Each structure stands twice: as C-alpha cells, then as structure tokens.
Amino acid sequence: MFCATDIPGIAQLSRESLIFTPENFNIEQTVRILPATNAPSLFFHVMASVQSEDKSVDGANDLRPFLLNFDDRPPGAFVFDRMAVSPRTGYTVMLRPTARPCEIVHARIAQNGRFTQEIYFSPDHDGGSPVQLAPCADDYAKGTLLVTVSTTSADLRYHDKSFDVAFRVSADGTPVPHVRVTAPVSGSVIEGPAFVAARAEADAAAGISSLTLFLDHKRLGIAAAPVCSAAVEKGPPQSRLSAGSYTLWAAATTSNGLAVSSAPVTFSVREPLTRDTPDARVAGPAPSTPAITR
C-alpha cells in the first residue's frame, strides 16, 4: 500500500508504504503525519493505493481528509451573496460560512418566526448553498425581511451560534396578494392521534401561478391555483399526527415572479383523554346509566 498527500510539501509522512500479508493483515500499522508548514488551518487529503497479486484488493484506493494546524480562535460566521430580493432579482440567495468548517455544520433558517429550511456544510462542501426567501406582506410594507441562521456543530466555532440578517425586499411596484392558511384554525387543539387536513388560499386576482403549503420546512402540497389543500403529515403518508405543536405556513408565487408568504398558523394535537389522564380524573367518573324498572 502506497501513501501520499494530495498537496505536495504540506506534510511529511513517516512511512510512504505499508506491507500487509496473510499473517499480519489484521494488525494496525501507523503512519505519522508531520507538518511541513506553520500556516494555520490547512485542509488536505491523505491518499492510499493498493498494489497486490490478490485481485480482490488490487487497485483499491482511499482518500481521507485531514486538517493541519487547526486554529479555532477566529469566530465562525455566515455571509449571503446579496442583501436584496425582488421579483426582478429573484428570491434565491447563496449562504456560505466565512471560514471553512472542520466538522459538519447544521444550519437552520428561520423567517418571520417559522423554520423554513435546513442546510448542511462540511469541510468538502463550504462554497455556498441556496436559501429560498419568502417575504410576507408586512415585510414588503416595511421593506425588510429578517432572517435568522442558527447553527450547531462539533466545530466549536459554529456550535450553538445564531446570526440575524436583514434583507431589503421590494415588490417592484407589483400589488402584493394576501396569502393565508385557512385550516386548521390558529390556536386550535385537536384530539390525537389525528388525521389533519390543511388549506391555504391566495387572492385569485393577483394571478397566482403556484401556492404551496408547508409544515415548518417540509412541503406538504403545491397547486397551480389560488387554493391548495394537503394532508398534514410529519412522517410517512397517511400517518396520524401525535401529540405536539405544529406550525403551518403557505407561500404563493404570482405570474410576474412575486413571492409572498402567509403568517404562520400554529395548532396543537393532544393525547386522547382517558380515565387515567389528570383531566379525566378531575372530571370524576363517567356517569352511570340508571337502571330501568318495569
């Protein structure tokens, strides 16, 4: 087995070849990586290639990432490629970390109090990921959309961090349609486990080209009409909702490219009441049916 780095001169390997035989194939052999530079936070790969008369392993290759001279002092942050959206520019922006992460970073995107998207970054994927913005009517009225990026990671520079970014939004003079979730009713409590149907509506006069229903960041349904109905499912299709709190929202796109979202609607599903639940015990035993004497 031959070993090498993919960047010449970045590090020296204590051994450039390893020999495995039928007698020692299950015994670990060590290759030490000695830095050849003091430059901070250098990413590289160690490659291993096998040559053998055993055709089952001959030609096998492996490539493993390494981080040299890791410097965890600079705080991690994120940047977007632009800070304004409109029908003319579109509503997709690119998000990327300012410093290459050394571990996977899980980023959650929230807009107007609703969780709309999740993204993962890694040492080999840090060049940018698309984020779909969804301003509501109030955002267009104010001219600003506040987006929150929350991250967790084994890379402490990005662990338990939160970043707020204000985008400039404009309708480019286009009337903003009213989009709303009409079912379930906000604040309603449904006895579970339950099948729940959701419905959203948008102003038909605005020329709606699509209307989409979401459960947090999960798309429930889409319609090429000003009305969209869909089953609220957190798990597999035709599954009942268990006890908990759920947030729905809708997003519409008009024929001229304007994107607008609804206010979030939150409802709850509770466990069914039984004689063993506290509410049932407070209410007392179920009334008995009086006997009928003939």
N, C-alpha and C positions, 0 to 999 in steps of 0.2 A: 504494500500500500504506500503510495507516494502522497506527501502532504505539501501544501504551499498556500500562500496568501494571494488574494486577488489584486492587491495593491503592492507592487514591488517596493522594498525598502521601508515599509511601515513598521515591520516587526521581524524578529528573527525567531525561527523555530529551533528548539533544542534537538529535534530529530526531523529529518525530511523523509524518512522511510521507516515503515514498520513491517515486520515479518510475522505472519501467523501461519501455524502449521496445524495438522490434525491433533497434535499433542497440546498446543497452547492456545487454541482458537478462543477459549472461554476465559482467558486471563487478560485483564486490562493492561494496556500499555499507555504510557504517559508521554504527551508532547507538551513541553512548556513553551509559552509564547512570551518572548522578551521584547518590550517596547524598544523601538529604534528612534523614537522621537518624543519630545515633550509636549507636542501640540495637544490641546485638550479635546476630548470627546470626538475621537476619530472612529468611524464605522468602517469595518472591513469584513471579509469573509475568509474562512479557512476551508480550503478545498482538499478533498481526499479522493484519490483514484486508485482502483484496484487492478492489478495485473496478476493473473493466475492461470494455471492449467486447468483449474476447476471451472468449467464453463458456466456454472450456475452463479458465480460471483465475478467472473472476469468482465472488466469494463464497467463495473458498478462505480457510481460517483456520488459524493455527498458534499453539500455546501452548507456551512453553518455560519450565522452572523456573530460578530464579536464587536465589542465597544472598548476602545483603548483610551486610557487616561480620562475616565469619565469625570466631568466637572458638573456637580449638581447645584452650584451656587446661583447661576442665573435663573430667575423665576420663569416658569413656563407661562405662556400666554398664547392667544389666538388672534389672527387677523383675517378680515374679509377682503376680497379683491376690489370691492367698491362699496360705497356707503349710500347709494341712492337707487331706488327702483320705481318703475312706472310702466305703463303699457308699452312705451317706446323702447325701454331698455330691457324689459322682461323682469321676472321675479326670481330668477335663479342666481344665487351668488356663490362664490367659492370660499370655503373656510379651510385654513391651514394653521398648524402650530408654528410659532415663531422659532422654536428650537426643536430639532429632530428628537423625538422621544426614544428612550432606550427600552421601553416596555409598551404594551398595548394600552392605548388611552381610549376610554369610553366617554364620548361626548353626547350630552342630551341637550336638545334645542327646545326652548320654550318661548312662545309668543302669546302675549295677552293672557297669561295665566294658564295656558294649555301646553301640554307636552306634544310637540308636533313631529319630532324626528330624532333618531339616534344614529351616531356615526362612530366608526372605529378608526383610529390611527395606529400605526406601528412603525418600527424603525425602517421598514421597507415600503411603507405607504404613508408618506407625510407631505406629499406635494399638493394636496388640496382635495376636498370633497364638496360636491354640490349641496347647497341648502336651499330649500324652496320656501320663500317668504310668502306670508298670507296676511296682508293688512286687512283690518276691519274698517267699517265705515267711520268710526271715531278716529282711527289712525289717519285716514285721508283728510278728515276735518282738521286735525291738529298738524298734519304734515310730518308726523314722526311715528315710527314703529320701533318699540323697544324689544330687543331680542336678548335672551339670557342663555349663555352657554355654560353648562355645568359639567365638570369632568371628574372622573375617578381613574386611578391608575396605580400600578406598582412603582411607576416612576414618580417619586415624591414631588417633583416639580409641577406635576399635573394632578396630583391627588387632592380630592376634596376642594377643587377650585371652582369659582364662579365668575363669569365675565359678562357685564352688561354692555350692549352695543345699541346705539340709537341710529336707525336708518331714516333718511329722508324719503318720503313717499309722495307721489303725485299721481293724480288721475288723468293728467294731461287734458283737462277740460271735459273729460267724459263723465256723464252722470253715474254716480255710484249706486248700484242696486242694493236693496235691502235683502239680506240673507238671514234666515232664521231656522232653528231647529224647532219644529212644532210638536214633536212627540219623541220621547216621553216629556212630561211637563217638568220644568226645572224645580228641583227640591222634592220631587215625588219619592215615595217609599213604596217599593214593590215587594210582596212576599215571595221569597225564593224557596228553592231554585226555580228560576222563571225563564220562559222564552220572552224576549223583549223585542219589539219592532220599533225602529226609529224612522222619522220622516223629516225631511228638510224641504224648504220652499225658498224661491227667489223671485224677484219681480220679473214677470214674463216680458214686460215692455222693454226691459234693458237688453233684450237679445241674448239670452243665456245660451251659451254653447255647451257648457257642461256644469253639472252640480254633483259634488262629491260629499259623502258622509264619512266621518272619521270617529273612531273610538281612540282617544289620545292620538298616537301616530299610526294606528292601524286603519287602513282604508276598508270601510265596510261595504261601500257600493258607490257606483257612479252612473249618472244618467245624462243623456244629451237632451235635457229638458229642464224646465224650471222647477220640477218636483222630483225628489229622489227618496225612495223607501228602501230599507235594508234591515235585515236581522242583526241585532247586536250580539256579536259572538266574540268572546275573548279566546276561546280555544278552538277545537275542531268544529266544522259545520254542524248545524243542528244541535249545538250544545246549549245547555241552560246556564244562566248566569248564577254564580254562587254569591253568598253574602259579601257585600263590599260597596264601595263608592265608585261610580263610573262617570266619565266626562265625555260628552259628545260635542262635536262641532261640525260645521259644514263650510265648504269653500266653493265659490262659483267663479266661472270664467265667462266673460262676455265675448261676443263675436269680434270685437275690436281689441281683444287681448287684455282687458282689465281683469285683475284678480282681486276678489274680495271675500272675506271670511265672515262667519257669524260670531256672535257671542257664544262662549261655552255654556253648555247646559249640563248640570250635574244631577244625577239621581242616585238613589241607593236601593240595594236589594238586601233584605233582612232574612234571617233564618225563620222558617215557619214556627209559629207559636205552638207549643205542646204543653201538657200538664207539668212537665219538668222544667220549663223555662221560667225565669223570675217573673215575667209579665203575667204568665198564666197562673202562677201561684198567688200573686197579689190579687188577681181577679177572683180567686176562690174556685171551688169545684164546679164542674158543669152542673147546671140544674137538672134534677131528676124529673122523669116523666111521671105524673101522678097516675096511680092505678085507677082503672075504671071498674066500678062495681055495678053489676047488673042485678 
